[in-house]
Each structure stands twice: as structure tokens, then as C-alpha cells.
Amino acid sequence: MPFPLPPLSGVREGASALWTGVKGAMPESCLAGPDERLQFAKFGRKRGDVEMTAVNSAEGAPEGAEGGPPGDQPPLQREASVGSVSTVGVECQDHDMITEWQAGWNVTNAIQGMFIVSLPYAVLHGGYWALVAMIGIAYICCYTGKILVDCLYDLDENGQLVRVRYSYKGIAKEVFGQKWGGKIVNTAQLIELLMTCILYVVLCGDLMIGSFPDGPIDARSWMMICGIILLPCSFLKNLHHVSTLSFWCMVAHLAINIIIFAYCISNASTWAWSKVMFRIDMVEFPIALGIIVFSYTSHIFLPTLEYNLIERSKFTCMLNWSHIAAALFKSLFGYVGFLTWAEDTEEVITNNLPNPTFKGFVNLILVVKALLSYPLPYYAACEIIEITFFRGRPKTSFPSVWALDGELKVWAIGIRVIVVVFTIMMAISIPHFAILMGLIGSFTGTMLSFIWPCYFHLKIKEGKLEWGDIAYDWFVIFLGFIFGIIGITTSFYALVEAFHIGLPF
């Protein structure tokens, strides 16, 4: 007799219980944090604020809005638009705002993500120094994330912190100038986001071909199939929907961690303790550093996540605990994974699993996780494209992508579909997952997560910082340049060598 499926109401109750349990397991400081209110004095929204669901919105507050310079362009509107998608003065809608938990899922999704499966490969080439880097880079990226958001605020005449900038791009325009600041940051952000999307598609192909190595479908075809599944992302309209996908992505992430940890611990008697290096491989270690830096990049999302929080005072607590959890997960996962397979560690660790059925099951869960991880960077990339080119004349050369009722125009959906197709085609052309991740991490990752936040902090808060803060900012900038130059050189050389060998199909 077949086992009966549970009723739909039971599934909903189970999901609700899971959500409640996860919230209950988090530190009390995230639930009621008076200390956070004292740190930045951010007490939520003012009436003049306009809801910004765009992940990379316009660089300033709406014209005439409280706390923003006059003449800046308003963020794009999604829901609750009246008459025009660029209407200003529309009060925020509660259903478009997000809690610190939803923001935490988005940050955790970005910095835990799919790329954890390559961390044992980083330990293969970096040894104990890679583990130190996983913890140290987590600390640095958490710090630079907080100072980046701090750059959004200035003191008013009453000594209160007021939000006068509204995005990473707005900060860059303040420092680099109105002409080039936004263009430089937009370019770096778009490269980072699109490459992240490409890596998710590449990973799907690697996982599927690892599960069915002798099947009739090759890796490129698997990438195309996964790309077709991702086409509905074209209809995403706001950050709330993306946050929901991020939550279920993290459920899959926790399931994978438990499964792989259990397998590795069951093989603890064969762990290769002596194989973990104390020395640094100067050829391969920079690639490992690039992978680690790339896996912690979330700064492009932070200004908007902080803006959309119902209680902005909880932003710092959310950022602290998401990075602490990431550092613990990553270092333990990378170490245990390498101990289990040592020199045989693959770029994607689940492809090391010996049992074909078990490996196929785990890889399918990871494919689902990759598909759920794709919407966040994809949504952000589309926002940059739309804000830069499709806001309507005279702001941009092309008409607005949003109709008067706040819905996407039909031809605008076509543009979003083209972005999905572009990521698929690039994935087919550049299928070397770990090397590509190291290259992008060394390039845009170091700029967005290390160098720019500290440089912006020094310029915008000039004269207001203690000497220790100034010294630490310059130290992080120095590290960013060292990691970037060495990582770009070695990763690019490795990528060229990999193409000489041929495509792995």
C-alpha cells in the first residue's frame, strides 16, 4: 500500500514551525537590541522616505524628501505606484518592507551560498592558512559592510544621524565625483552580479554531469536545461519575494551541510590529518584566497537591505551574526571536507562522494539550492540595467520598463529573459568553476568588499575618525590590493592554461 501524502495544511504548519524554530534559535540581541539604537540612532523610516525595493536603486533620496539633497532621482517604484512608477512621496507599504530575519536570509544566502562546496578545494591549496583566511576575511567583510552603511549617514544640525545617501552608487558619486563615480561602481557591481549568476549555472552543469556522468546529456545541455527553469525569475517584482526564495535556499543549505558533515564524520577514521599544509603554495593559494573573498561578497546588497528594514537599528546585529555563522560554517566545512578526501578533493566537493545514488541525491539538492540562489544576484543585476538605461526620458535614453499600473511592460520582460540567456551562454563558454570564481573574487570582490568601503569611509568621515580606525582602514586597503593583484595574475594564468587543456565536456 503506498504511503499517503500529508495534507497541504500539514505542510504549511510544518513550514511555519520550522520558521519559528529558526527564529527562536537566534540570539536575543537580534530580537530586541537597544544597544543597536544607540550605535547608529537609526529609528526606522520617516514619512518622506520612499519605498525602495530596487536592490541597486538611485543614488539619492527623492526630491524634496526629508534627509535627501534636492534634485536627486527617486527610486523606482514597484507596488503602490500612483500614476507613474517614479511617483515621489508615496508612503512605504508594510508588505514591501522586510524584517531583520529576511535581511539575514538574503545576506546569509549571499555569503554562504553555493560556493561553500568549493571551500575544501581552497583548503587543498591553502592549508591552514586558508582556514585562517575564512575567519579573518569574514571579520574584515563584516567590518567593511558596517562602515559602508555608516557612510550613508551624516550628522544634522541637532547631532542626529540622518540618511543622506541611498546606495553604494550614491557613496561613490560623493567620493569619485558625479561624472564617473556611479559608472565605476555600476560597472563593478554588474560584473560581480552577472558573474555570480554565471557561476550558479556552471555549478548546476557540474553537479548534474557529476550525478549522471554516463548519461546522454552533456554538461552544456544541463546548463541550458537549468537556464530554462530559471526563466520565471524574469517576473520577480520586489525584494520580499526574493527573500522568500532565500529562506528556502537556506533550508536546502542546512540540509546539505548536515548530510555532508554526517558522511565526513562517518569516515573520521580515515581522515588525512597530516595532509593539511602549514606552508603557502604561492601559485595556488591566491586562487584559494579569491574563492574565499568571493564567497563573502554581499556589500552590493547592504545599502538597500538596510534601507528596507522595518527596524534599521537591528542591521548591525544582523550583519554580525550572519558573518559569525558563515565563518564557523565555512571553516569547519572546508576543513572536514579536505580531511575526508585530501589530495583527491574536487572543485565541487559533492562530486567526491563514491556512491553514485547518494552522490546524485546530494547533487540534486545542491542544484535546487543553486536555482534558489540565482534570483538574488539576477534581480540586482536587472535593477542596475533598468535604472541605468530604462527610466524614461530625459533621465535615460530609453523608455521606462514600468507601466502606469506598476507592472513590467511586455518588452521589459524580454530584456530580463535576455539577461538569463546571456548568463547561460557565458556559462557554456567559461565552464571552469573554481578558477573563474577565484578570478572574479580577486577582481571585483576585493574592490567592492575591501578597498572601496574603507576608502569611502576615510573620505566621507574625514576628521571624525580615531587614529586606530584610520590605520585599520588603510591596512584593509593594503590587503585588498595585495589579494587583488596576486589573485588576478594567478587566476588568469590558470584560466588560460585550463583553456589550453580544453573544455571539460
N, C-alpha and C positions, 0 to 999 in steps of 0.2 A: 504493500500500500504506500503510495507516495506521501512524503511528508508535507502536510498542509502549510501554505504560506501564511505568515502572520497578517492580520488585518492592517490596512493603511493607517488607521488611528494608532495602532500599536507602534508602528514605525515612527510616526510623529512624536509620540510620547517618549520613545527611546532616544530620539534625536534631542528632544528638549531636556531630558535627564542628563544626556552627555554634555550639553552646553552648560547646564547648571553645575555639573561636577567640575568641569574645567574652570569655570569662574571661581568656584569655591576653593580650588587648589592654589589660586594665585595669592600673593602677599596682600595683607590687609591694607598696606600703604597705597595700593592701586585702587582700592575701593573708597577710601576716604583719606585723602592726603592733604592735610592742612599745610604741611611744610612746603608742598609744591606751590601753593598760593603765595607764600612768602618769597619764593625764589624769583619768580618772574612777574608776579602780580597780574596774572592773566585770568580774568574772571569771566571768560566766555565772550559772548558777542554783544556788540552794541547795535542799536536799532538801524544805524546807517549801513551796516555790513550787508553785502550781497552774497547770497549762496554761491560758492564756487565749487562745483562738482568736477571741474576740469582738473586733471592731475597736474598739468602744467598750464596754469591759467595766465591771464595777462599779468604784466609786471606791476601794476599799481592798483590802488583802490578805485572804485568808481568815482566819477567826477561829482564833487560835492559831498561825497561820503565822509563821515567823521573819521579822522585819523589818516586820511589819504591826501596826497597832493592833488590839486585841481588839474584837470586836463588829461589824467591817465585814463586808459581804456578800461571799461568794465569787463569782468569775467564773462565768459559765455554762459548763458542760462540754459538749463535743461527743463526741469519741471517748473510749474508756476510762472512761466513767462506770460506776460500780458502784452499783446500787440506786437512784440518783437523779441527775438531771442537776446537782444542786447539791452533790454529794458533795465534801467537802474532804479534803485530804491525799493526793490521788491524784498520784503522781509523774508528771512530764511524759513524754509519749511522743515519741520521737525523730522519728517520721514527722509529728508535728504542729508541730515546731519548724522554723524557716526559717533559711537561711544569709543572710549579708550580701548575696549576689547576688540572692536572691529578694526581700529587703527593698529592694534597689536598684531592681529592676524595678518594684516597687509605687510607690516614690517617683517614679521617672522617669516612670512611667505617669501619675501624678497631676500632675506639674509640666511634663511635655512635653505629653502628652495630645493630644486632638483640637484644642485651642484654639490651637495653633500656626498653624492655617490662617487665623486672623484677625489675626495679627501684622502682615502687610503693611498691613492696613486701619488698624491702630494707627499705623504709620509715616505713612500718608496724613494723619492728623490731628495727629500729634505731631512729625513730622520727626525730626531728630537727637536731640531731647530724648526721644523715645520709645525710641531705641536706648540712650541713657544710662540710662533708666529700666529697661530689660530687664536690664541688668547690675547696676545699683545695687539693684534690688528683689530680684534673685537673692541678692546678698550679705546683704541685710537678712533675708530669709526663712531663709537658711541659719543665720544667727546666732540668730534667734529660735527656730528649731527646736531648736538645741543647748541654749539656756538653758531652753526648755520642758522638755526631758528632764532637764536638770540639776535642775529644781525637783522632780522625782520622788524625789530622793535627799537624805538628811541624814547628817551625821556621827554615828557612835555614840560610846560612851564610850572606844573604843580608837582613835578618829580615822579609822575606816574609813567609806567611803561606803556606806550601806545604802538600798535602795529601800523607802520608806515610803509612797509614793503610786503608784497604778497606772493612772491615766488623766488626761486633760485635765479631766474632771469632778471627779476627786479633788482636783486642784490648786485648781480654782475653789471647791470647798467649803471648803478650808483658808483661802482668802483672803476670799471673799464671805460665808461662813457656811454652815452645814449646811442651812438652810431654803431659801435662794434660789440658792446657788452652782451646784448641779447643774442646777437648772431653767433658769437663764440660759444655761449652756453647752450643755446638751442642745438647747434651742430653736435656738440659733445653728448648732450642728452639723447638726441635722436640716434646717434651711432650706438650708444650704450643700450638703449631700449630695443632697437631693431636687432642688434647682435644677440641680445638675451632671447628674443623671440626665435631667432635662427637656431640658437643652441638648444632650445626646447624641442624644436622639430628634429634637429640632428640626433638628439638623445632618444627621441621616440624611435627613429630608424635603427639606432644602435641596439636598443632594448629588444625591439621586435625581431631583428635579424639574429640577435643572441638567443632568443627563445626558439626560433624556427630556422636554424642555420641551413637546413637541407630542403626548405620549402620552395615552392615555385615563385615566391615573391622576393625580390631583392630589396636591399636597404633603401634605395631611392624610391621604389614603389611604395614601401611602407611610409616613408616621409610624405608622399603625396596623399596617401590614404588618411594619415593623421591630419594633414592640412585641410582636407575636405571636412573632417569632423570639427575643425576649428572655425569654419566659415561663419557659424552663428555668432561668433564674437563681434561681428560687424554690427549687431543690433544692440550692443551694450550702451546704456544711456547715462548711467551715473555710477559714482563710486560705491554706493550702497550695494548694488548688485555685484560688483567686483569683490567687495568684502565678503559677501556670502560664499562666493566661489573659493575665496582664500581660506575661509574656515574649513570647508570640506577638503580642500587641498591639505591643510594641516592634519586633519583626521587621517588621511591616507599617509601622510608623512610619519605620524606616530606609529601607525600600523607597520610600516616598512622598517622603522627603527627597531621595534620590538622583535620582528621576525628575524632581521639580520643579526641583532645582538644575541638573540637566543641561539641562532645557528653557530655564531662565533664562539660563544661561551661553551656550547656543547663540544667544541673542538679545542678547548683550552689546553688539553694535554699535549697538543702538537704545536702550540704557539712558538714562533721563532723569535724568542726574546733577543737573541744575540744579533739578529739581522737589522735591528733599528740602529741607524748610524748616529754617531756623535759628530762626525766631520760634515762639512758642507761640500756638496757637489756643485762647483761653480758654473757648470754647464747646464745642469738640470734643475738646480734649486731655484733659480729665478723664475722658471716656468711654474714651479710649485707655489712660489710667492704670488705670482699673477693670479693663479687659481684661487688662492685664499683671499686676496684683495677683492677679486671679482665677486666672490661669494658673500661679501659683506656690504656690497654697494646697495644702499637704499636711499641715499641723500636726495635724489631727484624727486622722491615722493614726499619727503618730510614736510616741506612748507605747506602743501595742500592738506596732508593728513592733519597737521596741527591746526590749520585754519578751520577744517570741517569738524573738529572735535566739539562735542557738546560742552565739555569742561576742559578748556585748554590747560588748566592748571595741572592736569594729570599727564601731560605729554612727556615730561622728563622721567617720571616713574615708569611709564610705558616703555620708553626707549631703553632705560636701564635694564629692566627685567627681560626684555626681548633679546638684548645683546648678551646678558649673562647666560640665559638659556642657550643661545646659539653657540657661545664659546664652549660651554660644557658638552653640548651635543656633538659639536664638530671635532673637538679634540679627542673625546672618547671614541667616537665613531671611526675617525681616521686611524687612531692607534690600534684599536681592537681589530679593525678590518685588515690592517697591514700585518699584524701578528699572525693572523689566520692564514694568509696566502703568501706573505713575504715577497720574494722576487717575482712570483707569478701574478702579482696584483695587476688587474686590468684597469684601463682608463675608467670604465664603469664597473664598480665592484661587484654588482649582482651577476655579471657575466662570468664570474669565477665560480659560482655555485655549480657543483658537479652533477646533481640530479636534474635531468632535463625537465621533468614535470614540475619540480619545485622551483627551478630557475624560471620557467615560463610563467608560473603563478606570480612570483615576486615581480618579475619584469612587467607583467600586465598591470599590476597595481601601480608600479612606477610610471607606466605610460599614462594611466588615468591621472596620476599626480602631475605629470608634465603638462597634460592637456588643461588641468585646472590652474596650473601656474601661469600659463600663457596669457590669459586675459589681462592681468595687471600691467605688464610692460607693453602689451599691444594697445591697450586702452590709452596709456600715457603717450605712446608714440603717435597715435591718431590725433590726440588732443594737440600735440605740438604742430602737426601738419595742418590741422584745421585752423588753429589760432594764427599760425604764421601766414597761411596762404588763402584761407577761405572764411573771412569775417565780413565780407561785403565791402563795396566801395564807399568811401575813399580810404578806409583802413587798409585794405588789401586789394590786389588786382583782380581777384576772383570773387564771385558772389558768396553769400553765406550758405553754409551747409544746413542751416536750421530753418524750418518753415515757421510761419507766424504762430502756429499752434504748439511750437516747441519740439516737433518731431523732425527726425532726419529726412531730408529730401531724398528721393529715389536715387538720383545720380550721386549723392554723397555716400550712400551705402555702397555704390560701385567703387568709390575711391577706397573705402575700407576693405572691400574684398580684394582690391589690387594690392593693398599692403600685406594681406595674408598670403597672396600668391607670390609676392616678392620674397617673403621670408622662406617660403618653400623652395623657390628656385635657388636662393642663396645657400640654403641648407644642402641641397643636392650638389652644389658646386664646391662647397667647403665642408667636407664631412669629417674633419679631424677635430673631434670634440675637445679633448683636454688642451691641445696646443692652441686652438682658437680661443678657448676660454682664458688661457694664460696671456695671450697677446692682448685681448681686449681689457682684461683686468690691469695689465701693466700700462695701458694707454689711457683710456677714459676712466678706469677705476681709480687710479692714483690721482688724476686731476680732480674728479668730482668728489672723492672721499677724503683725500689728504691735503692737496696743495691749495685748491681754491677756497674751501671753507676757512682755513687758517689765514690765508692772505686777506680774504674779505673781512675776517674778524679784526685783524690788525689795522686795516684801513678805516673801517666804519667805527670801531671803538677806540680809535687813536686818542691817546691822552687819558683814557678811562681805565686802562688795564694795569694790573700789577706787573712787576718785572718778571715774576715767575711765569705768569700767563704768556707774556711776550716771548720769553725764552722757549717755552714749550711749543708755542705756535711755530716758531722758526725751526725747532727740532723736527716737528712733523712735516713741515715743508721740505726740509732736507731729506728725510726718509722717503718722502713721496718722489722726489727727483731721482734718488738712487734706485729705488724699486722700479720706477718707470723706465729709466734709460737702460738699465741692465736687462729688465724683463722684456722690453720691446725688442732689443737686439737678439737675445737668445731665442725668444718665441718665434720671431720672424724667420730666423735661420732654420729652426726646427720645422716650421711650416713649409719652407721651400724644400727642405730635404724630404719631407713626407710626400710632397707632390712629385718629386723625382722618383720615389718608390712606386707611386701610383695610387689611385683611389682604392679604398678598402671595400670593394664590392666584388 
